[in-house]
Amino acid sequence: MCETTLLNQISLEYQKILGRRLVGIYVHGSLAFGCYRRERSDIDFLTVTRDPPAPAEKEALIDALLKLENDWPAKGIEMSVVLKKYCVNFVYPTPFELHFSKMYTERCRQDRKTFCRAMHGTDRDLAAHFTVTRAVGITLCGESAASVFGAVPPRILSGQHSRRPPGIGRRSRGRHCVLPAESLQGARSPGERPDSFKRAGRQVGRRSASAALYLLD
């Protein structure tokens, strides 16, 4: 199964599970940047909701991913459920309702209910994820990324940039990509129309400026 088909299937399942609670699903990371490699990358996406999903809905979201495990790329899938209010008006550290990645696969298979009950809190990395999504994210369904994700304050991004990403200064095979600093700061002038390009069948805005470091895989 190709990435486009996989993501479309996840999107359809999530729409069924969450119904009107769902605001949208947004791909970020290497796939959004255009430097995804199936043999060494993961697929990153954010699921934005209007209010917290019910426990049974959380379990169903995880179950939908596990059923597609044979079609995951090498590093699996990484997904966070976040509330729209924190996307529009950014809060740091950013609260999340649910998180999943490949490292939790076995734990979820053994006891999905306990995992979903415990997996919530705050995540500082969401600042970078929100910024990438606002700049180059792929909207799978729902409201546009530009209308959902507000600007993350530059001081927060500067603080994140000053922290050494995993693998920097140590032996690492991870790749890094350059993210436009202007889009990191987030503000687009009213009425400004960004250049656009097609990626995975979706219309995505792209902007360019000086660079900042972003860890991709």
N, C-alpha and C positions, 0 to 999 in steps of 0.2 A: 504494500500500500504506500503510495507516495505521500509526501508531507501535506500537500493540499487536500487530498482525500481524507487523510487522518484528521486534520484540523476541522474540516467540514463536518465529519462524523461526530467529533467531540462537541462542536458547536450545536449541532442538532440535538444531541442528547442533553446538553446543558440547558437548552431552551425548554425542552420538555420537563426537565426536573425543576427548574426555577420559575418558569412561567413569567408572570408580570414582575416578579421580584428582580429579574435580570435586567441590568442596564446595558451591558455589552461585554464582549470578549475581545482581548487585545493581545496580539503577539508582539514581543519585544526580543532583545538579544540578537544572536547571530543571524537568525532567519530574517529579522526585520532589517538588519544592516546589509544583507546580501552576501555574507561570507560564511554561511552555514555549510557544514560538511557532515553528511549523515554518519560517516564512520567515526567521527570524533566530537560531534556536537550534541547538544540537547535542544529540545523545543521549549521555549519559555513563553508563558502567557499569563495574563491577569484576567480574572473574572470579577467584574464589578457588579455589585448588587445594591438595591435601594435600602434594604435592611438586612439584618443577619439571617442567614439560612437556618431553617429548622434542623435539628440533629439528623433526622431521617434524610433530609436533602443533602446534608454534608456527606453522609455515608454513600448516597447514590452518586454524588459527584466523583468520589474516590473510586467507586465500583466501576463507573463508566471508563475511567482511565485504565484500571487493571484489566478489564476485558480486552483492551487493545494493546496489551503489553507486547505481543509478538510483532507489532508494527512500530514500536518505538524506535527512534534512532539509538546509536550506541550509548549515549549518556542519558537516555530516557526523556522524561517530561518533567518540567518544573512549573508548578501552578500555585498561584495565591488567590484567595478570595478576599476582596477588599470592599469597603463601603464607599459609595459614590461621594458622600460628604467629605471624606478624607482625600479624595482625588481632586475635587473641585477646590476645596480650601485645605491646603496641605498641612498636615500635623507631623511633627518629628519628635521622637521615633514614631513611625506610622503603624497604627493598629491594623491587624489582619484577622479575618474570621476563620481561615483555614489555609493550610499550606501542605503541598505534596511535592516530593521529588523522588528520584529512583532509589535513594538511600532508605526510604521508608516503605518500600514495596513489601518486604517480608512482614514487617510490623503490621501493616494494614491487612495483609492476608490473614494473619493470626487473630487480630482483634480490631476490626474496623471501628466498632462502636467506641471503644476506649480511646483509640487514636484520635478520632474526630472530636471527642469531648475534650481532649487535652491540647490539641494543636490549634492554639490561638494565642495572641499576644501582640507584641510590636516587633518590627523589623526595620533596622536602619537602612538596609539595602534597597528598600522600596523607593527611597528618594531617587536613586539612579534609575531604577526600573520605570518609575513614573515619567522621568525626564526623557528617557529613550522612547517610551511609548508616545509621549506628546510630540516628539521630534520626527520619528520615523516609524512609529508603530503601525501594524496591520490590523485593521478593524475586521474581525470575523463576522460579527453581528452586532446590532444595537446602535446606540448613539455614536457619533464620530468621536475619535480620540481627542480632537481639538476642543470639543465641547465638554468633555468629561474631565480631562486632566489639566489642572491649573499649573502655573509656573511654580517650580520649587525655588526657594530663595537661594541666591548665589552663595551666600555664606555657608549654607549647609552642604552644597555641592563642593565648595572649596575645601571644607573639612573632610569630606569623603575622599577627595582627590589626594589630600595630604597623607591619608592612611595608605599603607602599602597593601596593594591587592594581593590575594593569595598567589604564592609562587614567585612574586617579585623579590629578587635578591636570593632566591633559592633555586635549585634545579627544578625546572618546570617545562612542560611541553605545551602549556596553555598558550593560546594566541591572544593578542590584544588588538583592539581596533581604536581608531581615532574618532571621537565623537565631537561634532561641532560645538564649540563653547557657546556660541550665540543661542543655539537651541537648548543647551543645558540651562542657560539662564531663563529660557522659556518664553519671554514676552514676544509676541508677534503684534506688530502695529495693527490697529483696527483697519479692516479693509484690505490688508496686505494679502496678496494671493500667492502662496508658495508654488514653486515649480512642483510638478508631480510626475510620478512614474508608476508603471504597473509592476506589481510583485505578487506572485502567488494568486493572480486574478483579482487583486484588490487595489484600489486607488490609495496611494500613500503620499503624504507631503514630504518634501526634502528641502533642507536649508543648509547653507554652508557658511563657515567662518573659521576662526582660529580653533585650535584643537585642545581637547582634554583627554585623559586616558580612561578607557572603559574596558573592563575585563569581560571577554566574551565566552571563553570556555576553558 
